[in-house]
Amino acid sequence: MVPVPMTVEERIDEEHRNLVAWRYAQLRLAGCDRYNANLISVRVDIELHDALHLLEHDCTPDLMVAILL
């Protein structure tokens, strides 16, 4: 059986899911709890570096979300 190539929309959806998953993983590695990591990871309009910078400078995850959202 020959594999059916992905449509452009399917590829974009997969790339978006991969991006969100990577952002989530980076936030968790930086010490963010699951709830707040999820809130920020899905908002790709928010710079991940800004979130990580706040966490690295002793900002709590709740405060980070309040600042960025």
mmJSON file of the N, C-alpha and C atoms, coordinates in Angstrom:
{"data_MODEL":{"atom_site":{
"group_PDB":["ATOM","ATOM","ATOM","ATOM","ATOM","ATOM","ATOM","ATOM","ATOM","ATOM","ATOM","ATOM","ATOM","ATOM","ATOM","ATOM","ATOM","ATOM","ATOM","ATOM","ATOM","ATOM","ATOM","ATOM","ATOM","ATOM","ATOM","ATOM","ATOM","ATOM","ATOM","ATOM","ATOM","ATOM","ATOM","ATOM","ATOM","ATOM","ATOM","ATOM","ATOM","ATOM","ATOM","ATOM","ATOM","ATOM","ATOM","ATOM","ATOM","ATOM","ATOM","ATOM","ATOM","ATOM","ATOM","ATOM","ATOM","ATOM","ATOM","ATOM","ATOM","ATOM","ATOM","ATOM","ATOM","ATOM","ATOM","ATOM","ATOM","ATOM","ATOM","ATOM","ATOM","ATOM","ATOM","ATOM","ATOM","ATOM","ATOM","ATOM","ATOM","ATOM","ATOM","ATOM","ATOM","ATOM","ATOM","ATOM","ATOM","ATOM","ATOM","ATOM","ATOM","ATOM","ATOM","ATOM","ATOM","ATOM","ATOM","ATOM","ATOM","ATOM","ATOM","ATOM","ATOM","ATOM","ATOM","ATOM","ATOM","ATOM","ATOM","ATOM","ATOM","ATOM","ATOM","ATOM","ATOM","ATOM","ATOM","ATOM","ATOM","ATOM","ATOM","ATOM","ATOM","ATOM","ATOM","ATOM","ATOM","ATOM","ATOM","ATOM","ATOM","ATOM","ATOM","ATOM","ATOM","ATOM","ATOM","ATOM","ATOM","ATOM","ATOM","ATOM","ATOM","ATOM","ATOM","ATOM","ATOM","ATOM","ATOM","ATOM","ATOM","ATOM","ATOM","ATOM","ATOM","ATOM","ATOM","ATOM","ATOM","ATOM","ATOM","ATOM","ATOM","ATOM","ATOM","ATOM","ATOM","ATOM","ATOM","ATOM","ATOM","ATOM","ATOM","ATOM","ATOM","ATOM","ATOM","ATOM","ATOM","ATOM","ATOM","ATOM","ATOM","ATOM","ATOM","ATOM","ATOM","ATOM","ATOM","ATOM","ATOM","ATOM","ATOM","ATOM","ATOM","ATOM","ATOM","ATOM","ATOM","ATOM","ATOM","ATOM","ATOM","ATOM","ATOM"],
"id":[1,2,3,4,5,6,7,8,9,10,11,12,13,14,15,16,17,18,19,20,21,22,23,24,25,26,27,28,29,30,31,32,33,34,35,36,37,38,39,40,41,42,43,44,45,46,47,48,49,50,51,52,53,54,55,56,57,58,59,60,61,62,63,64,65,66,67,68,69,70,71,72,73,74,75,76,77,78,79,80,81,82,83,84,85,86,87,88,89,90,91,92,93,94,95,96,97,98,99,100,101,102,103,104,105,106,107,108,109,110,111,112,113,114,115,116,117,118,119,120,121,122,123,124,125,126,127,128,129,130,131,132,133,134,135,136,137,138,139,140,141,142,143,144,145,146,147,148,149,150,151,152,153,154,155,156,157,158,159,160,161,162,163,164,165,166,167,168,169,170,171,172,173,174,175,176,177,178,179,180,181,182,183,184,185,186,187,188,189,190,191,192,193,194,195,196,197,198,199,200,201,202,203,204,205,206,207],
"type_symbol":["N","C","C","N","C","C","N","C","C","N","C","C","N","C","C","N","C","C","N","C","C","N","C","C","N","C","C","N","C","C","N","C","C","N","C","C","N","C","C","N","C","C","N","C","C","N","C","C","N","C","C","N","C","C","N","C","C","N","C","C","N","C","C","N","C","C","N","C","C","N","C","C","N","C","C","N","C","C","N","C","C","N","C","C","N","C","C","N","C","C","N","C","C","N","C","C","N","C","C","N","C","C","N","C","C","N","C","C","N","C","C","N","C","C","N","C","C","N","C","C","N","C","C","N","C","C","N","C","C","N","C","C","N","C","C","N","C","C","N","C","C","N","C","C","N","C","C","N","C","C","N","C","C","N","C","C","N","C","C","N","C","C","N","C","C","N","C","C","N","C","C","N","C","C","N","C","C","N","C","C","N","C","C","N","C","C","N","C","C","N","C","C","N","C","C","N","C","C","N","C","C","N","C","C","N","C","C"],
"label_atom_id":["N","CA","C","N","CA","C","N","CA","C","N","CA","C","N","CA","C","N","CA","C","N","CA","C","N","CA","C","N","CA","C","N","CA","C","N","CA","C","N","CA","C","N","CA","C","N","CA","C","N","CA","C","N","CA","C","N","CA","C","N","CA","C","N","CA","C","N","CA","C","N","CA","C","N","CA","C","N","CA","C","N","CA","C","N","CA","C","N","CA","C","N","CA","C","N","CA","C","N","CA","C","N","CA","C","N","CA","C","N","CA","C","N","CA","C","N","CA","C","N","CA","C","N","CA","C","N","CA","C","N","CA","C","N","CA","C","N","CA","C","N","CA","C","N","CA","C","N","CA","C","N","CA","C","N","CA","C","N","CA","C","N","CA","C","N","CA","C","N","CA","C","N","CA","C","N","CA","C","N","CA","C","N","CA","C","N","CA","C","N","CA","C","N","CA","C","N","CA","C","N","CA","C","N","CA","C","N","CA","C","N","CA","C","N","CA","C","N","CA","C","N","CA","C","N","CA","C","N","CA","C","N","CA","C","N","CA","C","N","CA","C"],
"label_alt_id":[null,null,null,null,null,null,null,null,null,null,null,null,null,null,null,null,null,null,null,null,null,null,null,null,null,null,null,null,null,null,null,null,null,null,null,null,null,null,null,null,null,null,null,null,null,null,null,null,null,null,null,null,null,null,null,null,null,null,null,null,null,null,null,null,null,null,null,null,null,null,null,null,null,null,null,null,null,null,null,null,null,null,null,null,null,null,null,null,null,null,null,null,null,null,null,null,null,null,null,null,null,null,null,null,null,null,null,null,null,null,null,null,null,null,null,null,null,null,null,null,null,null,null,null,null,null,null,null,null,null,null,null,null,null,null,null,null,null,null,null,null,null,null,null,null,null,null,null,null,null,null,null,null,null,null,null,null,null,null,null,null,null,null,null,null,null,null,null,null,null,null,null,null,null,null,null,null,null,null,null,null,null,null,null,null,null,null,null,null,null,null,null,null,null,null,null,null,null,null,null,null,null,null,null,null,null,null],
"label_comp_id":["MET","MET","MET","VAL","VAL","VAL","PRO","PRO","PRO","VAL","VAL","VAL","PRO","PRO","PRO","MET","MET","MET","THR","THR","THR","VAL","VAL","VAL","GLU","GLU","GLU","GLU","GLU","GLU","ARG","ARG","ARG","ILE","ILE","ILE","ASP","ASP","ASP","GLU","GLU","GLU","GLU","GLU","GLU","HIS","HIS","HIS","ARG","ARG","ARG","ASN","ASN","ASN","LEU","LEU","LEU","VAL","VAL","VAL","ALA","ALA","ALA","TRP","TRP","TRP","ARG","ARG","ARG","TYR","TYR","TYR","ALA","ALA","ALA","GLN","GLN","GLN","LEU","LEU","LEU","ARG","ARG","ARG","LEU","LEU","LEU","ALA","ALA","ALA","GLY","GLY","GLY","CYS","CYS","CYS","ASP","ASP","ASP","ARG","ARG","ARG","TYR","TYR","TYR","ASN","ASN","ASN","ALA","ALA","ALA","ASN","ASN","ASN","LEU","LEU","LEU","ILE","ILE","ILE","SER","SER","SER","VAL","VAL","VAL","ARG","ARG","ARG","VAL","VAL","VAL","ASP","ASP","ASP","ILE","ILE","ILE","GLU","GLU","GLU","LEU","LEU","LEU","HIS","HIS","HIS","ASP","ASP","ASP","ALA","ALA","ALA","LEU","LEU","LEU","HIS","HIS","HIS","LEU","LEU","LEU","LEU","LEU","LEU","GLU","GLU","GLU","HIS","HIS","HIS","ASP","ASP","ASP","CYS","CYS","CYS","THR","THR","THR","PRO","PRO","PRO","ASP","ASP","ASP","LEU","LEU","LEU","MET","MET","MET","VAL","VAL","VAL","ALA","ALA","ALA","ILE","ILE","ILE","LEU","LEU","LEU","LEU","LEU","LEU"],
"label_asym_id":["A","A","A","A","A","A","A","A","A","A","A","A","A","A","A","A","A","A","A","A","A","A","A","A","A","A","A","A","A","A","A","A","A","A","A","A","A","A","A","A","A","A","A","A","A","A","A","A","A","A","A","A","A","A","A","A","A","A","A","A","A","A","A","A","A","A","A","A","A","A","A","A","A","A","A","A","A","A","A","A","A","A","A","A","A","A","A","A","A","A","A","A","A","A","A","A","A","A","A","A","A","A","A","A","A","A","A","A","A","A","A","A","A","A","A","A","A","A","A","A","A","A","A","A","A","A","A","A","A","A","A","A","A","A","A","A","A","A","A","A","A","A","A","A","A","A","A","A","A","A","A","A","A","A","A","A","A","A","A","A","A","A","A","A","A","A","A","A","A","A","A","A","A","A","A","A","A","A","A","A","A","A","A","A","A","A","A","A","A","A","A","A","A","A","A","A","A","A","A","A","A","A","A","A","A","A","A"],
"label_entity_id":["1","1","1","1","1","1","1","1","1","1","1","1","1","1","1","1","1","1","1","1","1","1","1","1","1","1","1","1","1","1","1","1","1","1","1","1","1","1","1","1","1","1","1","1","1","1","1","1","1","1","1","1","1","1","1","1","1","1","1","1","1","1","1","1","1","1","1","1","1","1","1","1","1","1","1","1","1","1","1","1","1","1","1","1","1","1","1","1","1","1","1","1","1","1","1","1","1","1","1","1","1","1","1","1","1","1","1","1","1","1","1","1","1","1","1","1","1","1","1","1","1","1","1","1","1","1","1","1","1","1","1","1","1","1","1","1","1","1","1","1","1","1","1","1","1","1","1","1","1","1","1","1","1","1","1","1","1","1","1","1","1","1","1","1","1","1","1","1","1","1","1","1","1","1","1","1","1","1","1","1","1","1","1","1","1","1","1","1","1","1","1","1","1","1","1","1","1","1","1","1","1","1","1","1","1","1","1"],
"label_seq_id":[1,1,1,2,2,2,3,3,3,4,4,4,5,5,5,6,6,6,7,7,7,8,8,8,9,9,9,10,10,10,11,11,11,12,12,12,13,13,13,14,14,14,15,15,15,16,16,16,17,17,17,18,18,18,19,19,19,20,20,20,21,21,21,22,22,22,23,23,23,24,24,24,25,25,25,26,26,26,27,27,27,28,28,28,29,29,29,30,30,30,31,31,31,32,32,32,33,33,33,34,34,34,35,35,35,36,36,36,37,37,37,38,38,38,39,39,39,40,40,40,41,41,41,42,42,42,43,43,43,44,44,44,45,45,45,46,46,46,47,47,47,48,48,48,49,49,49,50,50,50,51,51,51,52,52,52,53,53,53,54,54,54,55,55,55,56,56,56,57,57,57,58,58,58,59,59,59,60,60,60,61,61,61,62,62,62,63,63,63,64,64,64,65,65,65,66,66,66,67,67,67,68,68,68,69,69,69],
"pdbx_PDB_ins_code":[null,null,null,null,null,null,null,null,null,null,null,null,null,null,null,null,null,null,null,null,null,null,null,null,null,null,null,null,null,null,null,null,null,null,null,null,null,null,null,null,null,null,null,null,null,null,null,null,null,null,null,null,null,null,null,null,null,null,null,null,null,null,null,null,null,null,null,null,null,null,null,null,null,null,null,null,null,null,null,null,null,null,null,null,null,null,null,null,null,null,null,null,null,null,null,null,null,null,null,null,null,null,null,null,null,null,null,null,null,null,null,null,null,null,null,null,null,null,null,null,null,null,null,null,null,null,null,null,null,null,null,null,null,null,null,null,null,null,null,null,null,null,null,null,null,null,null,null,null,null,null,null,null,null,null,null,null,null,null,null,null,null,null,null,null,null,null,null,null,null,null,null,null,null,null,null,null,null,null,null,null,null,null,null,null,null,null,null,null,null,null,null,null,null,null,null,null,null,null,null,null,null,null,null,null,null,null],
"Cartn_x":[0.823,0.0,0.878,0.567,1.334,0.806,1.71,1.244,0.675,-0.387,-1.008,-0.284,0.181,0.879,-0.064,0.516,-0.274,-0.666,-1.823,-2.224,-1.457,-1.485,-0.814,-1.406,-2.73,-3.384,-2.972,-2.862,-2.437,-1.001,-0.158,1.237,1.354,0.581,0.59,0.083,-0.998,-1.528,-0.495,0.208,1.227,2.378,2.801,3.888,3.463,2.218,1.711,1.687,1.196,1.189,2.595,3.548,4.938,5.51,5.19,5.665,5.102,3.814,3.178,3.77,3.983,4.562,5.981,6.769,8.132,8.106,7.246,7.132,6.733,5.772,5.324,6.495,7.248,8.387,9.429,9.696,10.671,10.206,8.932,8.393,8.457,8.147,8.202,9.635,10.589,11.996,12.458,11.842,12.199,11.501,10.709,10.078,8.628,8.037,6.642,5.719,4.638,3.665,2.901,2.221,1.534,0.465,-0.33,-1.438,-0.93,0.009,0.533,1.372,2.084,2.848,1.902,0.773,-0.204,-0.771,-1.092,-1.637,-0.699,0.574,1.543,1.947,2.078,2.566,1.61,0.329,-0.626,-0.723,-0.233,-0.273,1.034,1.111,2.349,2.618,1.664,1.9,2.724,2.879,3.694,5.094,6.101,7.482,7.858,8.28,8.701,9.89,10.788,11.965,11.572,10.508,10.039,9.558,8.814,8.317,9.475,10.423,11.57,12.421,12.566,13.334,12.702,11.397,10.706,10.913,10.765,10.94,12.376,13.343,14.752,15.096,14.293,14.554,13.565,13.238,12.452,11.015,10.471,9.059,8.27,7.212,6.401,5.649,5.287,4.513,3.198,2.526,1.274,1.506,2.55,2.86,3.314,4.084,4.526,3.317,2.337,1.133,0.376,0.261,-0.431,0.268,1.577,2.338,2.169,2.273,2.29,0.915,-0.096,-1.438,-2.081],
"Cartn_y":[-1.176,0.0,1.255,2.187,3.426,4.445,5.045,6.041,7.277,7.793,8.991,10.205,11.096,12.277,13.164,13.86,14.758,15.989,16.523,17.778,18.906,20.068,21.227,21.523,21.442,21.709,20.713,19.444,18.418,18.665,19.077,19.35,20.546,21.578,22.765,22.397,21.614,21.176,20.376,19.475,18.663,19.535,20.485,21.381,22.236,22.674,23.47,22.625,21.4,20.511,20.273,20.078,19.864,21.101,22.269,23.509,23.693,23.471,23.617,22.607,21.38,20.349,20.731,21.267,21.688,22.853,23.836,24.977,24.504,23.572,23.024,22.359,21.554,20.846,21.836,22.9,23.889,24.592,24.904,25.55,24.615,23.346,22.376,22.208,22.165,22.046,23.254,24.392,25.624,25.715,24.707,24.672,25.109,25.316,25.743,24.54,24.789,23.714,23.416,22.285,21.832,22.811,23.323,24.203,25.469,26.144,27.39,27.138,26.027,25.684,25.486,24.873,24.677,26.017,26.901,28.213,28.979,28.951,29.716,28.982,27.674,26.936,27.035,27.102,27.187,28.587,29.577,30.965,31.279,30.846,31.016,32.481,33.354,34.781,35.368,34.604,35.02,34.435,35.287,34.839,33.878,32.685,31.704,32.225,32.951,33.48,34.437,35.196,36.095,35.292,34.226,33.381,32.731,32.195,31.535,32.529,33.727,34.768,35.087,35.228,35.51,34.368,33.134,31.983,31.897,32.203,32.148,33.222,34.267,35.354,35.323,34.104,33.83,34.332,34.527,34.854,33.554,33.58,32.357,32.115,30.874,30.601,31.388,31.532,32.296,33.75,34.338,35.731,35.872,34.913,34.926,34.972,34.123,34.089,35.417,35.956,37.233,38.347,38.332,39.343,39.179,37.956,37.701,37.665,37.332,37.308,38.642],
"Cartn_z":[0.0,0.0,0.0,-0.851,-0.976,0.033,0.837,1.807,1.094,1.649,1.095,1.665,0.783,1.299,2.112,3.068,3.902,3.092,3.404,2.788,3.468,2.867,3.452,4.828,4.937,6.214,7.284,6.912,7.871,8.322,7.393,7.745,8.671,8.398,9.263,10.651,10.725,12.019,12.796,12.106,12.773,13.266,12.452,12.856,14.053,14.053,15.177,16.455,16.359,17.534,18.046,17.137,17.542,18.221,17.701,18.297,19.704,19.863,21.18,22.168,21.721,22.59,23.016,22.097,22.422,23.41,23.182,24.091,25.488,25.546,26.827,27.549,26.825,27.425,27.959,27.216,27.664,28.941,29.006,30.205,31.412,31.213,32.314,32.794,31.858,32.242,33.049,32.799,33.522,34.873,35.214,36.531,36.568,35.425,35.376,35.633,36.357,36.591,35.294,35.265,34.053,33.583,34.499,34.127,33.434,34.072,33.502,32.25,32.207,31.001,29.826,30.086,29.021,28.556,29.492,29.129,28.203,28.505,27.722,26.442,26.497,25.324,24.14,24.394,23.276,22.698,23.407,22.931,22.205,20.955,20.206,19.86,20.137,19.955,21.105,22.184,23.324,23.146,23.262,23.111,24.243,23.887,24.877,25.675,25.018,25.708,26.834,26.628,27.682,28.896,28.64,29.725,30.475,29.73,30.362,31.144,30.605,31.298,32.653,32.674,33.935,34.937,34.463,35.361,35.878,35.02,35.421,36.448,36.513,37.457,38.62,39.044,40.25,40.216,39.049,38.926,39.071,39.848,39.97,38.667,38.377,37.171,37.114,38.246,38.248,37.87,38.413,38.105,36.649,36.162,34.776,33.839,34.114,33.279,33.37,34.575,34.741,33.961,33.925,33.197,31.689,31.218,29.786,29.135,29.913,29.325,29.524],
"occupancy":[1.0,1.0,1.0,1.0,1.0,1.0,1.0,1.0,1.0,1.0,1.0,1.0,1.0,1.0,1.0,1.0,1.0,1.0,1.0,1.0,1.0,1.0,1.0,1.0,1.0,1.0,1.0,1.0,1.0,1.0,1.0,1.0,1.0,1.0,1.0,1.0,1.0,1.0,1.0,1.0,1.0,1.0,1.0,1.0,1.0,1.0,1.0,1.0,1.0,1.0,1.0,1.0,1.0,1.0,1.0,1.0,1.0,1.0,1.0,1.0,1.0,1.0,1.0,1.0,1.0,1.0,1.0,1.0,1.0,1.0,1.0,1.0,1.0,1.0,1.0,1.0,1.0,1.0,1.0,1.0,1.0,1.0,1.0,1.0,1.0,1.0,1.0,1.0,1.0,1.0,1.0,1.0,1.0,1.0,1.0,1.0,1.0,1.0,1.0,1.0,1.0,1.0,1.0,1.0,1.0,1.0,1.0,1.0,1.0,1.0,1.0,1.0,1.0,1.0,1.0,1.0,1.0,1.0,1.0,1.0,1.0,1.0,1.0,1.0,1.0,1.0,1.0,1.0,1.0,1.0,1.0,1.0,1.0,1.0,1.0,1.0,1.0,1.0,1.0,1.0,1.0,1.0,1.0,1.0,1.0,1.0,1.0,1.0,1.0,1.0,1.0,1.0,1.0,1.0,1.0,1.0,1.0,1.0,1.0,1.0,1.0,1.0,1.0,1.0,1.0,1.0,1.0,1.0,1.0,1.0,1.0,1.0,1.0,1.0,1.0,1.0,1.0,1.0,1.0,1.0,1.0,1.0,1.0,1.0,1.0,1.0,1.0,1.0,1.0,1.0,1.0,1.0,1.0,1.0,1.0,1.0,1.0,1.0,1.0,1.0,1.0,1.0,1.0,1.0,1.0,1.0,1.0],
"B_iso_or_equiv":[0.0,0.0,0.0,0.0,0.0,0.0,0.0,0.0,0.0,0.0,0.0,0.0,0.0,0.0,0.0,0.0,0.0,0.0,0.0,0.0,0.0,0.0,0.0,0.0,0.0,0.0,0.0,0.0,0.0,0.0,0.0,0.0,0.0,0.0,0.0,0.0,0.0,0.0,0.0,0.0,0.0,0.0,0.0,0.0,0.0,0.0,0.0,0.0,0.0,0.0,0.0,0.0,0.0,0.0,0.0,0.0,0.0,0.0,0.0,0.0,0.0,0.0,0.0,0.0,0.0,0.0,0.0,0.0,0.0,0.0,0.0,0.0,0.0,0.0,0.0,0.0,0.0,0.0,0.0,0.0,0.0,0.0,0.0,0.0,0.0,0.0,0.0,0.0,0.0,0.0,0.0,0.0,0.0,0.0,0.0,0.0,0.0,0.0,0.0,0.0,0.0,0.0,0.0,0.0,0.0,0.0,0.0,0.0,0.0,0.0,0.0,0.0,0.0,0.0,0.0,0.0,0.0,0.0,0.0,0.0,0.0,0.0,0.0,0.0,0.0,0.0,0.0,0.0,0.0,0.0,0.0,0.0,0.0,0.0,0.0,0.0,0.0,0.0,0.0,0.0,0.0,0.0,0.0,0.0,0.0,0.0,0.0,0.0,0.0,0.0,0.0,0.0,0.0,0.0,0.0,0.0,0.0,0.0,0.0,0.0,0.0,0.0,0.0,0.0,0.0,0.0,0.0,0.0,0.0,0.0,0.0,0.0,0.0,0.0,0.0,0.0,0.0,0.0,0.0,0.0,0.0,0.0,0.0,0.0,0.0,0.0,0.0,0.0,0.0,0.0,0.0,0.0,0.0,0.0,0.0,0.0,0.0,0.0,0.0,0.0,0.0,0.0,0.0,0.0,0.0,0.0,0.0],
"pdbx_formal_charge":[null,null,null,null,null,null,null,null,null,null,null,null,null,null,null,null,null,null,null,null,null,null,null,null,null,null,null,null,null,null,null,null,null,null,null,null,null,null,null,null,null,null,null,null,null,null,null,null,null,null,null,null,null,null,null,null,null,null,null,null,null,null,null,null,null,null,null,null,null,null,null,null,null,null,null,null,null,null,null,null,null,null,null,null,null,null,null,null,null,null,null,null,null,null,null,null,null,null,null,null,null,null,null,null,null,null,null,null,null,null,null,null,null,null,null,null,null,null,null,null,null,null,null,null,null,null,null,null,null,null,null,null,null,null,null,null,null,null,null,null,null,null,null,null,null,null,null,null,null,null,null,null,null,null,null,null,null,null,null,null,null,null,null,null,null,null,null,null,null,null,null,null,null,null,null,null,null,null,null,null,null,null,null,null,null,null,null,null,null,null,null,null,null,null,null,null,null,null,null,null,null,null,null,null,null,null,null],
"auth_seq_id":[1,1,1,2,2,2,3,3,3,4,4,4,5,5,5,6,6,6,7,7,7,8,8,8,9,9,9,10,10,10,11,11,11,12,12,12,13,13,13,14,14,14,15,15,15,16,16,16,17,17,17,18,18,18,19,19,19,20,20,20,21,21,21,22,22,22,23,23,23,24,24,24,25,25,25,26,26,26,27,27,27,28,28,28,29,29,29,30,30,30,31,31,31,32,32,32,33,33,33,34,34,34,35,35,35,36,36,36,37,37,37,38,38,38,39,39,39,40,40,40,41,41,41,42,42,42,43,43,43,44,44,44,45,45,45,46,46,46,47,47,47,48,48,48,49,49,49,50,50,50,51,51,51,52,52,52,53,53,53,54,54,54,55,55,55,56,56,56,57,57,57,58,58,58,59,59,59,60,60,60,61,61,61,62,62,62,63,63,63,64,64,64,65,65,65,66,66,66,67,67,67,68,68,68,69,69,69],
"auth_comp_id":["MET","MET","MET","VAL","VAL","VAL","PRO","PRO","PRO","VAL","VAL","VAL","PRO","PRO","PRO","MET","MET","MET","THR","THR","THR","VAL","VAL","VAL","GLU","GLU","GLU","GLU","GLU","GLU","ARG","ARG","ARG","ILE","ILE","ILE","ASP","ASP","ASP","GLU","GLU","GLU","GLU","GLU","GLU","HIS","HIS","HIS","ARG","ARG","ARG","ASN","ASN","ASN","LEU","LEU","LEU","VAL","VAL","VAL","ALA","ALA","ALA","TRP","TRP","TRP","ARG","ARG","ARG","TYR","TYR","TYR","ALA","ALA","ALA","GLN","GLN","GLN","LEU","LEU","LEU","ARG","ARG","ARG","LEU","LEU","LEU","ALA","ALA","ALA","GLY","GLY","GLY","CYS","CYS","CYS","ASP","ASP","ASP","ARG","ARG","ARG","TYR","TYR","TYR","ASN","ASN","ASN","ALA","ALA","ALA","ASN","ASN","ASN","LEU","LEU","LEU","ILE","ILE","ILE","SER","SER","SER","VAL","VAL","VAL","ARG","ARG","ARG","VAL","VAL","VAL","ASP","ASP","ASP","ILE","ILE","ILE","GLU","GLU","GLU","LEU","LEU","LEU","HIS","HIS","HIS","ASP","ASP","ASP","ALA","ALA","ALA","LEU","LEU","LEU","HIS","HIS","HIS","LEU","LEU","LEU","LEU","LEU","LEU","GLU","GLU","GLU","HIS","HIS","HIS","ASP","ASP","ASP","CYS","CYS","CYS","THR","THR","THR","PRO","PRO","PRO","ASP","ASP","ASP","LEU","LEU","LEU","MET","MET","MET","VAL","VAL","VAL","ALA","ALA","ALA","ILE","ILE","ILE","LEU","LEU","LEU","LEU","LEU","LEU"],
"auth_asym_id":["A","A","A","A","A","A","A","A","A","A","A","A","A","A","A","A","A","A","A","A","A","A","A","A","A","A","A","A","A","A","A","A","A","A","A","A","A","A","A","A","A","A","A","A","A","A","A","A","A","A","A","A","A","A","A","A","A","A","A","A","A","A","A","A","A","A","A","A","A","A","A","A","A","A","A","A","A","A","A","A","A","A","A","A","A","A","A","A","A","A","A","A","A","A","A","A","A","A","A","A","A","A","A","A","A","A","A","A","A","A","A","A","A","A","A","A","A","A","A","A","A","A","A","A","A","A","A","A","A","A","A","A","A","A","A","A","A","A","A","A","A","A","A","A","A","A","A","A","A","A","A","A","A","A","A","A","A","A","A","A","A","A","A","A","A","A","A","A","A","A","A","A","A","A","A","A","A","A","A","A","A","A","A","A","A","A","A","A","A","A","A","A","A","A","A","A","A","A","A","A","A","A","A","A","A","A","A"],
"auth_atom_id":["N","CA","C","N","CA","C","N","CA","C","N","CA","C","N","CA","C","N","CA","C","N","CA","C","N","CA","C","N","CA","C","N","CA","C","N","CA","C","N","CA","C","N","CA","C","N","CA","C","N","CA","C","N","CA","C","N","CA","C","N","CA","C","N","CA","C","N","CA","C","N","CA","C","N","CA","C","N","CA","C","N","CA","C","N","CA","C","N","CA","C","N","CA","C","N","CA","C","N","CA","C","N","CA","C","N","CA","C","N","CA","C","N","CA","C","N","CA","C","N","CA","C","N","CA","C","N","CA","C","N","CA","C","N","CA","C","N","CA","C","N","CA","C","N","CA","C","N","CA","C","N","CA","C","N","CA","C","N","CA","C","N","CA","C","N","CA","C","N","CA","C","N","CA","C","N","CA","C","N","CA","C","N","CA","C","N","CA","C","N","CA","C","N","CA","C","N","CA","C","N","CA","C","N","CA","C","N","CA","C","N","CA","C","N","CA","C","N","CA","C","N","CA","C","N","CA","C","N","CA","C","N","CA","C","N","CA","C","N","CA","C"],
"pdbx_PDB_model_num":[1,1,1,1,1,1,1,1,1,1,1,1,1,1,1,1,1,1,1,1,1,1,1,1,1,1,1,1,1,1,1,1,1,1,1,1,1,1,1,1,1,1,1,1,1,1,1,1,1,1,1,1,1,1,1,1,1,1,1,1,1,1,1,1,1,1,1,1,1,1,1,1,1,1,1,1,1,1,1,1,1,1,1,1,1,1,1,1,1,1,1,1,1,1,1,1,1,1,1,1,1,1,1,1,1,1,1,1,1,1,1,1,1,1,1,1,1,1,1,1,1,1,1,1,1,1,1,1,1,1,1,1,1,1,1,1,1,1,1,1,1,1,1,1,1,1,1,1,1,1,1,1,1,1,1,1,1,1,1,1,1,1,1,1,1,1,1,1,1,1,1,1,1,1,1,1,1,1,1,1,1,1,1,1,1,1,1,1,1,1,1,1,1,1,1,1,1,1,1,1,1,1,1,1,1,1,1]
}}}
